[in-house]
Amino acid sequence: MNDVQERHEVATKELNEFFDCEFKEILLLVDYLSVKLERGDVICQGGEIVNDKVRETIDRISRLANQSGSYDVEDVAFLFKAKCSLNHLAYPANGLTIAYTYMFVEDERSLMEKGAGPNFSGARYSRIGVAKDAFPRIVENARHFRRVTDKMSLWVVIITVIAAIILSIVSYGSQVVARFEQDRVAHMKSIDDVYSILAKQFAPIAAATPPSILVKEHCEPPGISKETYQIIEMCNEYSYIAKRFEAAIYGVSAFKESWAFWPIRFMFEIPNFRSGEQADARSVAIVLSTFTSYILPILFAVIGSFAASVRGIYEKIQDGVLAPRDRVVTLVRLPLGLIAGVTVGLFFDPSIVVTHVSLGAGLSLSASAIAFAAGYGAETFFSKIDSLINHVFGFKRSERPVLAGEHH
């Protein structure tokens, strides 16, 4: 007889604890709806309860809050009915997501409330305490998720700083190499223009003299003093372009030997030429093209993936819809961003130092910008890849192609 009574008491206690959790979930829903004034369905406006039905529900909740002892049949029926009704009003939020959101932001709110006065701190602490009592099994999950996001925020700052430094180095180097290529073409054209005129006037000599030597003989003292006004003007233009070309060569060599290029040289071995060699420019261009096509896109894809995750968490906190599954979704999403960054590099020619894709209206995106967008919208990016596979191969990604000798 005593065993039966003890089991009955244990069962009754467990049921009361369960109903207590349900009641505290209802309190969280009421608190959430009372401050979400921008929602279409609210329980109060202008400090007044909107209708008699809601007022009656809140009065009943207040009486249950002050009631001692176990719940009777009517109380249990009311709890489930009120929970269903309030969850409907709070949609897409619910009691679980509201409690999880409070647990997730607990540390931050506690720090903010220490200097806000005892009344405010006490009210906020009771709200978080109610959330923990209503859903005790997700407390550790929320704390772990908070630690993950804190570490994620730290890492995204570090990666962003590194990416910004590398981007500035690569951008400057790309401009130096681009200037070298432009001045080299202009220098060759200038030599051809001057040589074509000199070849007409000095045909017998020009046929047996290399263009560069012939140009120097007639465009440098003392030979230039004997030339016509037209040749002198062209020689002056040639001298200006030649000086500019020499400065471009020196700029590439200076960039290669600068401290900013050391991190890149640490990763890639570059042949050592004498200072002022044109071959330096091609070696530097190859390394920079690798960074612009692969390394920087990977970094910015990771940053984009971090940004999307942080923004998604922030929006869910604002709406009170953060859920335990979001921890797994966040951790799964980050590798997708990394893979997207690697994939973007496959669509660009690594032989080009600065790769851009024109979008029209004067707007163009670099490989890094596209990688950031791919990391930010990794799901959309890979859905487009799925569509491409479906179009090219004629089967869905989830389907396995039939091999020879197999039957459907």
C-alpha positions as CSV (number, residue, x, y, z in Angstrom):
1,M,0.0,0.0,0.0
2,N,2.8,2.4,0.9
3,D,4.6,1.6,-2.4
4,V,1.5,2.5,-4.4
5,Q,1.0,5.7,-2.5
6,E,4.7,6.6,-3.0
7,R,4.5,6.0,-6.8
8,H,1.3,8.1,-6.9
9,E,3.0,10.9,-5.1
10,V,6.1,10.7,-7.4
11,A,3.8,10.7,-10.5
12,T,1.8,13.7,-9.1
13,K,5.0,15.6,-8.4
14,E,6.4,15.0,-11.9
15,L,3.1,16.1,-13.4
16,N,3.0,19.3,-11.3
17,E,6.6,20.0,-12.4
18,F,5.6,19.5,-16.0
19,F,2.6,21.8,-15.6
20,D,4.8,24.4,-13.9
21,C,7.0,24.4,-17.0
22,E,4.0,24.8,-19.2
23,F,2.8,27.7,-17.0
24,K,6.2,29.4,-17.2
25,E,6.2,29.1,-20.9
26,I,2.9,30.9,-21.0
27,L,4.4,33.7,-18.9
28,L,7.2,34.0,-21.4
29,L,4.7,34.2,-24.3
30,V,2.7,36.9,-22.5
31,D,5.8,38.9,-21.8
32,Y,6.9,38.6,-25.4
33,L,3.6,39.7,-26.8
34,S,3.3,42.6,-24.4
35,V,6.4,44.3,-25.9
36,K,6.0,43.3,-29.6
37,L,3.8,46.3,-30.4
38,E,4.8,46.3,-34.1
39,R,3.1,42.9,-34.6
40,G,-0.3,42.6,-36.2
41,D,-1.8,40.5,-33.3
42,V,-0.9,42.0,-30.0
43,I,-2.4,41.7,-26.5
44,C,-2.1,45.3,-25.5
45,Q,-2.0,48.7,-27.2
46,G,-1.5,52.1,-25.6
47,G,-1.1,50.4,-22.2
48,E,-4.6,48.8,-22.5
49,I,-5.5,45.2,-23.1
50,V,-7.1,44.9,-26.5
51,N,-10.2,42.8,-25.8
52,D,-12.1,41.1,-23.0
53,K,-11.0,37.6,-24.0
54,V,-7.4,38.5,-23.7
55,R,-8.1,40.3,-20.4
56,E,-9.8,37.2,-19.0
57,T,-6.9,35.0,-20.0
58,I,-4.4,37.2,-18.3
59,D,-6.5,37.4,-15.2
60,R,-6.7,33.6,-15.1
61,I,-2.9,33.5,-15.5
62,S,-2.5,35.9,-12.6
63,R,-4.7,33.8,-10.4
64,L,-2.7,30.7,-11.3
65,A,0.6,32.5,-10.5
66,N,-0.6,33.2,-6.9
67,Q,-2.2,29.7,-6.5
68,S,-0.5,27.1,-4.3
69,G,-0.8,23.4,-4.5
70,S,-1.3,21.1,-7.5
71,Y,-3.2,21.9,-10.7
72,D,-6.8,20.7,-11.1
73,V,-8.4,19.5,-14.3
74,E,-9.7,22.9,-15.3
75,D,-6.3,24.5,-14.7
76,V,-4.6,21.9,-16.9
77,A,-7.1,22.4,-19.7
78,F,-6.7,26.2,-19.4
79,L,-2.9,25.9,-19.6
80,F,-2.9,24.0,-22.9
81,K,-5.6,26.2,-24.4
82,A,-3.8,29.4,-23.4
83,K,-0.5,28.0,-24.7
84,C,-2.0,27.2,-28.0
85,S,-3.7,30.6,-28.3
86,L,-0.6,32.6,-27.3
87,N,1.7,30.6,-29.6
88,H,-0.6,31.4,-32.4
89,L,-0.4,35.1,-31.7
90,A,3.4,35.0,-31.3
91,Y,4.0,33.1,-34.5
92,P,6.7,32.6,-35.9
93,A,8.1,32.8,-32.4
94,N,7.0,30.3,-29.7
95,G,7.7,29.6,-26.1
96,L,10.8,27.5,-26.9
97,T,12.4,30.1,-29.2
98,I,11.6,32.9,-26.8
99,A,13.2,31.1,-23.9
100,Y,16.2,30.1,-25.9
101,T,16.7,33.7,-27.0
102,Y,16.7,34.9,-23.4
103,M,19.2,32.2,-22.5
104,F,21.4,33.0,-25.4
105,V,21.7,36.7,-24.5
106,E,21.8,36.2,-20.8
107,D,25.5,37.1,-20.3
108,E,25.2,40.3,-22.4
109,R,22.0,41.4,-20.7
110,S,23.5,40.7,-17.2
111,L,26.4,43.0,-17.9
112,M,24.2,45.7,-19.2
113,E,21.9,45.6,-16.2
114,K,24.5,45.8,-13.5
115,G,24.5,49.6,-13.7
116,A,20.8,50.0,-14.4
117,G,19.4,49.7,-10.9
118,P,18.2,46.9,-8.8
119,N,14.5,46.9,-9.9
120,F,15.3,46.6,-13.6
121,S,18.0,43.9,-12.9
122,G,15.7,41.9,-10.7
123,A,12.9,41.9,-13.3
124,R,15.2,40.9,-16.1
125,Y,16.8,38.2,-14.0
126,S,13.4,36.7,-13.2
127,R,12.6,36.6,-16.9
128,I,15.7,34.6,-17.6
129,G,15.0,32.4,-14.6
130,V,11.5,31.6,-15.9
131,A,13.0,30.7,-19.3
132,K,15.5,28.3,-17.6
133,D,12.8,26.8,-15.5
134,A,10.5,26.3,-18.5
135,F,13.1,24.6,-20.6
136,P,15.9,23.3,-18.4
137,R,17.3,20.9,-21.0
138,I,18.3,23.6,-23.5
139,V,20.2,25.8,-21.0
140,E,23.6,24.2,-21.8
141,N,22.9,24.2,-25.5
142,A,22.3,28.0,-25.4
143,R,25.4,28.6,-23.4
144,H,27.5,26.6,-25.8
145,F,26.0,28.4,-28.8
146,R,26.8,31.7,-27.1
147,R,30.4,30.6,-26.7
148,V,30.6,29.5,-30.3
149,T,29.3,32.8,-31.5
150,D,31.7,34.8,-29.3
151,K,34.6,32.8,-30.7
152,M,33.2,33.2,-34.2
153,S,33.0,37.0,-33.8
154,L,36.6,37.1,-32.7
155,W,37.8,35.0,-35.6
156,V,35.8,37.0,-38.1
157,V,37.6,40.2,-36.9
158,I,41.0,38.5,-37.2
159,I,40.3,37.1,-40.6
160,T,38.8,40.4,-41.8
161,V,41.9,42.3,-40.7
162,I,44.2,39.8,-42.4
163,A,42.1,39.9,-45.6
164,A,42.1,43.7,-45.6
165,I,45.9,43.8,-45.2
166,I,46.4,41.2,-48.0
167,L,43.9,42.9,-50.2
168,S,45.7,46.3,-49.9
169,I,49.0,44.6,-50.7
170,V,47.7,42.7,-53.7
171,S,45.7,45.8,-54.9
172,Y,48.8,48.0,-54.8
173,G,50.9,45.3,-56.5
174,S,48.3,44.8,-59.2
175,Q,48.4,48.5,-59.9
176,V,52.2,48.4,-60.1
177,V,52.1,45.5,-62.5
178,A,49.3,47.1,-64.6
179,R,51.3,50.3,-64.8
180,F,54.4,48.3,-65.9
181,E,52.4,46.6,-68.7
182,Q,50.9,49.8,-69.9
183,D,54.2,51.6,-70.0
184,R,55.9,48.7,-71.7
185,V,53.4,48.8,-74.5
186,A,53.7,52.5,-74.8
187,H,57.5,52.3,-74.8
188,M,57.5,49.7,-77.6
189,K,55.1,51.8,-79.6
190,S,57.2,54.9,-79.1
191,I,60.3,53.1,-80.4
192,D,58.3,51.9,-83.5
193,D,57.0,55.4,-84.2
194,V,60.5,57.1,-84.0
195,Y,62.2,54.2,-85.9
196,S,59.6,54.4,-88.8
197,I,60.5,58.1,-89.4
198,L,64.3,57.6,-89.0
199,A,64.2,54.6,-91.3
200,K,62.7,56.8,-94.1
201,Q,65.5,59.4,-93.7
202,F,68.4,57.0,-93.1
203,A,67.3,54.0,-95.1
204,P,70.7,52.4,-95.8
205,I,71.8,52.8,-92.1
206,A,68.5,51.7,-90.7
207,A,68.4,48.4,-92.6
208,A,71.6,47.3,-90.8
209,T,71.0,48.9,-87.3
210,P,68.7,47.5,-84.6
211,P,65.8,49.9,-83.8
212,S,66.8,50.6,-80.2
213,I,70.3,51.5,-81.2
214,L,69.2,53.7,-84.1
215,V,66.7,55.6,-81.9
216,K,69.4,56.2,-79.2
217,E,71.9,57.5,-81.8
218,H,69.5,60.1,-83.1
219,C,67.5,60.9,-79.9
220,E,70.3,61.5,-77.5
221,P,73.1,64.1,-77.5
222,P,75.0,64.9,-79.6
223,G,73.0,63.3,-82.5
224,I,69.7,65.0,-81.6
225,S,71.0,68.5,-82.2
226,K,71.3,67.7,-85.9
227,E,67.7,66.4,-86.4
228,T,64.6,68.1,-87.7
229,Y,62.0,69.7,-85.5
230,Q,59.6,66.8,-86.1
231,I,62.2,64.2,-85.1
232,I,63.2,66.2,-82.0
233,E,59.5,66.4,-80.8
234,M,59.1,62.6,-81.3
235,C,62.4,62.0,-79.5
236,N,61.2,64.1,-76.6
237,E,58.1,62.1,-76.4
238,Y,60.2,58.9,-76.6
239,S,62.4,60.1,-73.7
240,Y,59.4,60.9,-71.5
241,I,57.9,57.4,-72.1
242,A,61.3,55.7,-71.6
243,K,61.7,57.5,-68.2
244,R,58.2,56.5,-67.3
245,F,58.9,52.9,-68.3
246,E,62.1,52.8,-66.2
247,A,60.1,54.1,-63.2
248,A,57.6,51.4,-63.7
249,I,60.4,48.7,-63.7
250,Y,61.8,50.2,-60.6
251,G,58.3,50.3,-59.0
252,V,57.9,46.5,-59.5
253,S,61.4,45.8,-58.1
254,A,60.8,48.1,-55.1
255,F,57.4,46.3,-54.5
256,K,59.0,42.9,-54.7
257,E,61.7,43.9,-52.1
258,S,59.3,45.8,-49.8
259,W,58.2,44.6,-46.4
260,A,54.6,44.4,-47.6
261,F,55.6,41.6,-50.1
262,W,57.4,39.5,-47.5
263,P,54.2,37.5,-46.4
264,I,53.6,36.7,-50.0
265,R,57.3,35.7,-50.6
266,F,57.1,33.5,-47.5
267,M,54.4,31.5,-49.3
268,F,55.8,31.5,-52.8
269,E,59.4,31.4,-54.0
270,I,60.2,34.0,-56.6
271,P,63.3,33.9,-58.7
272,N,65.9,36.5,-57.8
273,F,66.8,38.8,-60.7
274,R,69.1,41.8,-60.7
275,S,67.4,45.0,-59.6
276,G,65.5,46.6,-62.5
277,E,65.0,43.4,-64.5
278,Q,61.7,43.3,-66.4
279,A,61.4,39.6,-65.6
280,D,60.5,40.6,-62.0
281,A,57.2,41.9,-63.2
282,R,56.0,38.6,-64.7
283,S,57.1,36.7,-61.5
284,V,55.2,39.2,-59.3
285,A,52.2,39.1,-61.6
286,I,52.0,35.3,-61.3
287,V,52.0,35.4,-57.5
288,L,49.4,38.2,-57.4
289,S,47.1,36.4,-59.8
290,T,47.1,33.4,-57.5
291,F,46.1,35.6,-54.6
292,T,43.3,37.3,-56.6
293,S,42.0,34.1,-58.0
294,Y,42.2,31.7,-55.1
295,I,43.5,32.9,-51.7
296,L,41.6,36.2,-51.4
297,P,38.3,34.6,-52.6
298,I,38.6,31.9,-50.0
299,L,39.1,34.5,-47.2
300,F,36.3,36.7,-48.4
301,A,34.0,33.7,-48.8
302,V,34.6,32.8,-45.2
303,I,34.0,36.4,-44.2
304,G,30.7,36.4,-46.2
305,S,29.6,33.2,-44.5
306,F,30.4,34.6,-41.1
307,A,28.5,37.8,-41.9
308,A,25.4,35.8,-43.0
309,S,25.5,33.7,-39.9
310,V,25.9,36.7,-37.5
311,R,23.2,38.7,-39.4
312,G,20.9,35.7,-39.2
313,I,21.4,35.2,-35.5
314,Y,20.9,39.0,-34.9
315,E,17.6,39.0,-36.8
316,K,16.4,35.9,-35.0
317,I,17.3,37.5,-31.6
318,Q,15.3,40.6,-32.6
319,D,12.3,38.4,-33.5
320,G,12.7,36.0,-30.6
321,V,12.9,33.0,-33.0
322,L,16.4,31.7,-32.1
323,A,16.2,27.9,-31.7
324,P,18.5,25.1,-30.6
325,R,18.8,23.9,-34.2
326,D,20.4,27.2,-35.2
327,R,23.6,26.2,-33.5
328,V,24.0,23.2,-35.9
329,V,22.8,25.3,-38.8
330,T,25.5,27.9,-38.1
331,L,28.3,25.3,-37.7
332,V,27.3,23.6,-41.0
333,R,27.0,26.8,-42.9
334,L,30.6,28.0,-42.3
335,P,32.2,25.1,-44.3
336,L,29.8,25.8,-47.1
337,G,31.1,29.4,-47.4
338,L,34.7,28.1,-47.5
339,I,33.8,25.6,-50.3
340,A,32.1,28.4,-52.2
341,G,35.2,30.5,-52.0
342,V,37.3,27.7,-53.4
343,T,34.7,27.0,-56.1
344,V,34.7,30.7,-57.3
345,G,38.4,30.5,-58.1
346,L,37.6,27.8,-60.7
347,F,35.6,30.2,-62.8
348,F,38.4,32.7,-63.3
349,D,41.6,32.7,-65.4
350,P,44.6,32.7,-63.0
351,S,46.8,34.3,-65.7
352,I,45.0,37.6,-65.2
353,V,46.2,39.7,-62.2
354,V,43.0,41.6,-61.6
355,T,39.9,39.6,-62.6
356,H,36.6,41.4,-62.9
357,V,33.1,40.5,-64.1
358,S,31.0,43.3,-65.6
359,L,27.4,43.6,-64.4
360,G,26.5,46.5,-66.7
361,A,25.8,50.1,-65.7
362,G,29.4,50.7,-64.9
363,L,29.4,48.1,-62.1
364,S,31.9,45.2,-62.0
365,L,32.7,42.6,-59.4
366,S,36.1,41.1,-58.6
367,A,36.7,37.5,-57.8
368,S,36.8,38.4,-54.1
369,A,33.5,40.3,-54.3
370,I,31.8,37.3,-56.0
371,A,33.3,35.0,-53.4
372,F,32.0,37.2,-50.6
373,A,28.5,37.1,-52.2
374,A,28.8,33.3,-52.7
375,G,29.8,32.8,-49.0
376,Y,27.0,35.1,-47.8
377,G,24.5,33.3,-49.9
378,A,26.1,29.8,-49.9
379,E,22.7,28.0,-50.1
380,T,21.7,30.0,-53.1
381,F,25.1,29.6,-54.7
382,F,25.0,25.8,-54.5
383,S,21.3,25.7,-55.6
384,K,22.5,27.4,-58.8
385,I,25.2,24.8,-59.1
386,D,22.5,22.1,-58.7
387,S,20.4,23.8,-61.5
388,L,23.5,23.8,-63.7
389,I,24.1,20.1,-63.1
390,N,20.5,19.3,-63.8
391,H,20.6,21.3,-67.0
392,V,23.9,19.8,-68.3
393,F,23.6,16.2,-67.2
394,G,19.8,15.9,-67.2
395,F,19.4,14.4,-63.7
396,K,18.8,15.8,-60.2
397,R,21.6,16.1,-57.7
398,S,19.9,13.6,-55.4
399,E,19.6,11.0,-58.2
400,R,22.4,8.6,-59.0
401,P,23.0,8.1,-62.8
402,V,22.3,4.6,-64.0
403,L,25.5,2.6,-64.8
404,A,25.9,0.2,-67.7
405,G,24.3,-3.1,-66.9
406,E,22.0,-1.7,-64.3
407,H,18.2,-1.6,-64.5
408,H,15.7,0.9,-63.1
